[in-house]
Amino acid sequence: MAEKFTYITLDEEPETVVSTKEDICAQLESLGIQRGMVILVQADMKKLGYLIGGEQMLIEALMETVGYEGTIVMPTFTPQMADPACQKKHIARMYWEDVRQHALPFDKKLSAPEKADALIYQFLRNEGVVRSYHPLYSFAAWGKYAKILCDKHPLHFGLNQDSPLGKVSEFNGYVVLLGCDYNDCVMFQLARYHGEQLPIKLISAPIENNSRVQWKDMLELDFTKQDMGEIGEIMEDKSVVRTTYIGTAKCRFFSSREAVTLASSYFHIHNDEISMLEN
C-alpha cells in the first residue's frame, strides 16, 4: 500500500520589488535630482527592495544622475572614537584608561563609520571618493566639489557652517533621504547651530600627531535628542519636499537651505516655548 504524504505549503512571502539601474535613475530624476547638483545622501538599503547590483548599483545610479559635474556627499560619522567619558554607551570606568592608552587614531581610510548603512561602506570603496578629516563627524564625497567640501574640516564644532555639512548648504545643495525618515536627517544638525542656544561641552577623540596618538580636546554643542519629524511635517505642508518610492520605501528630496531655514525657526520657537515654561 502506497504511503500517504502530507504536504505543508508555507505562506508566500510578500512580493519583493526588484529594481534595475535604469529604474533607479528614472526614480531619482523623478525626485528632481539633476546633473550638476550637490546632494547629501542618506539611505536605508533594507527598505529599498531588491536592487540588482546592490549598493554599488545605487551608487552608480546616483553618479550617473548628477554626473561628475555634480557632487555626492554622505556622512561617515565615528562617534565611537570619543573618549569613553564622553560616550553615551556605557564603558565601565575601570577600563577608561585602557581605552585611552590603546585607542587607534582616526584614519580617513581605515576608521569605520559607526552604525552606517552598507551603502556608505561601499561608497568609500569607490575611486575618486575623498573623506574629510574629523575624528567624530567626517563626511565622504565624490564629484566636482568633493575636495573643496572635505578640505579643512574644523575640529571644533564639527557640524557648523564651515564643515562639509555647512558647505553643502553654501553650495545650494539638496538632501536625498532614501528610505530614511526625518529623524535621520543630518542637515537639521546644521540648523541647531543657527536656531538654538545650546550649552557647549568639551569632547576628546584620538588623532595622529607626529606618528603618535594624541587625544584632541574639541568644543562641541551639547546636542539634546529631539524629534525632527515635526520639522519634516512642516516642510511637507509648505510643499518644499518632493517624494517618490523605491521599492516600498518613501524617498524624499528637498533643498538644504530651505531645510536649515525652517528648522532654525522651529528650534528658535521651540526653545522660547521651553524657556517660558521653565520660567
N, C-alpha and C positions, 0 to 999 in steps of 0.2 A: 504493500500500500504506500502510495507516494506521500511523503511528508508535506504538511501544510506549513507555509511560512507566512508570517505576518509582516508586512512592510510598513514601516513608520515613515511618513512623509513630513519632513521638517517644514515649518512655515518659511516661506520665501522671505529673504531679507529685502528691505526697501531698495528699490532700484537706484543704483548709483549713477549720477550724471557724469558722463565721460566727455572731456573737452580736449580738442586739439589746439596747437599753437594758433592756427587761423581763427578758431573760436575765441580764444582769449584775446587776441589782438583786436578782433571786432568788438568785444565787450569793453575792453579798455578804451577804445575810441568812442564807444557809445557813452562812456562816463564823461568824456570831454578831454581826455588826455591827447595832446597834440605834439608834433615834432618840435623840439627846441625847448620844451618845458623843463623846469626843475621840479622834481616830485619827491616828496618824503613818503616812503612806502612802509607800511606795516601790514603783516598778513598772518592769518591763522590757516595754515595749509590743511589742517584736518577738516575744515569746513568747506573747502573748495571743490569737493568731489574728487573724481579720478582724473588727474591731469596726465595725458600721455607725454611722458618725458619728465614728469615730476617737477621738482623745484627749478631745475635748470631750464626747463621749457618755459616756465613762468618768467624767469629772469630774462631769457632771450626775447620773450614777447614784450616785456617792458622796455628792453633796449631797442627793439625794432620800432616800437611805438613812439618813443621820444627821439630816437636817432642819436648819433654821437654828438650832435649839436645840443642835445638835451642833457640832463643830469639826473641820476637816480641816487637817492640818499636813504640809508637805513640806520637805525640806532643799533649800536653794538655794546650796550652797557655792561659793566663788570662790577656791580655793587658788592659782590662777594670779596673783592680785594680790599675793602675798607678795613681799618683797624677793628679788631673784634669788639672793642669797647664801643664802637660806633655802629655796629651792625644790629639789625632787628632780629636776626636769627640768634638764638642763644648758644653761645660757645662758653663752656664753663670757664670761670675766671682763672682757674688753676692752669689752663692751657694758653692763656693770652700771651705770655712771654715766649712760649714755644712758637706760636704763630708769628710773632714779631721777628724772632730770630731766624726763622726758616722760610719765610714767605718769599716767593719769586716776584721780581719787579714786573710792572706792566710792560708787555711787549705787543706792539701793534700786529705782529704776525702770529703770535702764539697764544696770547691771552684769550680764553674762550668766553664769549658773552654768556651771562647767566640767564637761564630760563628762556633762551632765544628760540624762536621758531626755526625749523630746519632750513627755511628759505635764507635766513641770514648767514648761516654757516656756508651754504652753497654760494651765496653772493660773494663772500670773502675769498672764495677759491678762484673767482673769475679774473682773467687777465685785465689789467687796467684799473682794478678796484684799489683805492687807497683808503687808509684809515687814519683818523685824527689821533693825536696823542693826548689822551686823558685817562688816568687810571680808573675812573669810575664812569664817565659819561662820553665815551668815544662814539664816533659815527664813521660809517663806511660810505664811500661814494664812487660813482663811475660816471664818466662823461666829460663834457666840455669844461665844467666848472668844478670838477671833483677836487683838484689840488687846491684851488682857491678856498673852497668851502672847508676843507680839512686842515688847512695850514693855520698855524698859530692859535690852536685851541687853548683858551685861557684856563689855567688850573683852578683859579678862584672863580666861584660862581659859574660852574661848568655848563650851565644851560642858559646863559644870558644872551644878550643881543650880539655879542662878539663871538659866540660859539657857532659851530656849524648849524645848530638849530636856528639861531638868530639870522645867520646868513641866508638860510632857505627863505625866510620871510623877507629879508632885504632884497633878494633876487626875485621877489614876487613869485615864489614857488607855490606849489599846491600839495595838499595832503591826500594820500590814497590809502584808505583802510579797506583791506580785502578780507572780509570775514571777521574783522575786529569791531568791537563797539567803542563808544566814545571814551570809556574809562581807560582804554589802552592808548589813547591818542597822546603822543609825546608833545606835540605842538602846544597843547594847552599849558605845559610847564613854562614855556616862554612867557605866557600871559601872566603867570604868577609873579614874575619879576616886575611887571608893569602895574598890576592891579591890587597887590596885597602888601601890607606892611608886616612881613613875617620876621620872626626872630632869626638871628644869624648864629650858626654853630661852627665849630671847628671840627674838621674831619681829616683823618690821615689815611694815606694809602702808599704802597711801596712803588718807587720808581727807580730807574737806574741812573746813577751819578758817578762818573769816572770808574765804570766797571764794578761798582759796589751798589748794594741795595740801600736806598735812603727812604725813610718814612717821611713823606712830604705832608706838612700841615696845609690844609686848604680851607678857605672860608666858603661857606655854602648856606643857602637859605634852609631853614628847618621846615621842610615841607610837611604838611599835615595831609592825611588821607581825606580826599573829598570826592564826592560823586560827580563825575563830569557828564553824566547822562543828561542832566537838565540843560547844560550848555548846548549839547547836541540837539536837543528838542527845540531850543530857541533858534538855533541855526536853521533847522528844517522848517520851522514856522516862518522864517524870513526868506525861505526858498533860496538859500545860498549853498545847499548841498545837492549834488546830483547822485543818483543811486542806480544800481543795476544788480543783477545776480550772476554769480559764477557758481555753478552747481546749485546748491541750496543756500549759499552764503550771500548775505546782503553786503554789497560793496559800496563805499562812499567816496566822494571826490569833492574837495572844496578848497577855496583859497586860504593859504596860511595867514595872510594879512587880515582877512575878514574874521578868521577863527580867533586870532590873537586879540583883535579889537573887541569882539563880542565877549570873549572870555575875560578880558581885562575889566570890562564894565560889570560883568557878572560878579567877579571876585570883589570889586570895589563896593558894590551894593550889598553883597552878601556879608562882607566884613563890617560894614556900617550897621547892618541889622544886628549882628552878633554883639558889636560894641554897645549898642543901645540896650540890648537885653542884659548885658553884663553890668551896665551902669544903673 
